[in-house]
Amino acid sequence: MIMRIWRGITAKEQADAYLEHLQQTALPALKGCKGQCGAWVLRRVQGDQCEFQVLTLWDSKKSLQAYAGDKPERAVYYDEDDKFLLDMEPLVRLYEVADTVAPPG
């Protein structure tokens, strides 16, 4: 399995609007991807900025490439992302999932 981690930063006052934007663009796009095994949106406010991280879990590199293209380490952006994001980072981080712990019960 592969964990893909994307990072973006907005102004603090844009955080709620950007989360809504993600919920209308990136998350629906991910839901339709075969081999996508989960997605998490994290956010934290630091000073006058809000950092977002989107973590997605994929069953294979092939599945990830179907979403992100032949170079899955490149960030995928959606229309109007540039209205919210302070910087458009070109790359994401990819990790092989080495081990997991299932929740109790």
N, C-alpha and C positions, 0 to 999 in steps of 0.2 A: 504494500500500500504506500501511497505517496501523500504527504501533507504539503499543501501549497499555501504559502502565507504572503498576503498582500498587505501593504501598509499605506495609509493616506492620512493627511492632516488637513483639518478645516479650522476656520476661526470658531471659537467657542460658541458664538451666537448662531452659527450655521449648523451646529451638530445635529439638532433634531431634524432639520430640513434635509440634511444629507442622509441621515438614517432612513428617512422616508423615501428619498431618491433611490437608495440601495434596495429598499424593499420593493420598489417598482421596476427596477432595471436588472441589476446583477442577480438578485436572489431568484426571481422567476426564470431567468436564463439558466441558472444552475440546476433548478428543479427538473428541467427537461433533459439533462445530460445523462446518458447511459454511463454507468460506471462511477458516478458521483455518489459518495457514501456518507455525505453529511457536510454541513456548512455552519460556521459560527461567525457572528459579527461581534467583535469586542470593541469597546471604546473606553477612553479615559481622558478626563479633562486635566490639562496641565497649564496653569496660568490662563492666558487668553486663547489657547488652542485646544483642539480636541483631536486625539490620535485614534484612528480606526485601524483595526486589523481584521481582515477576513481570512479565516482558516477554512480550507476545503480539503476534504479527504477523498482520494481517488483509488480505485481498485487496480489501476495500471497506468503506465506512461501513455499507452495508446488511448485510453479514455481521456486522460488529461489533454492530450494533443487534439482530440476531437473538439474540446472546448477552447483551448488556448492557442491552437495552431502548432506548426512544426517546431517552434521554439517556445516551449511552455514556460520558460523562465521569464519571458516577456510579459509585462502587465497587460491586462485587458481593460480598456476603458469604454465607457458608455457616453452617449450624447448627454451633454450638460454637466459631466463630471468636472469640467474645467471651471464651471461657475461656483463650485464649492471648494475644490481642492487647492491648497496653497502651493503644491508642487506635484507634478505628474511623474512620479518615480517610474523609470522605464523597466525595472526588473522586480520580480518577486523572489521569494526564497522557496526552494523545494527541498524536502527532507524525506528520506526513506523512513517509514515507521518501523522501528526496531523491536518494539514490544508494546503491549497494551495491558491495562487492568480493567476488567469489566466491573460495572457497579455492583454492589452487593445485592443479593436476592434475585 
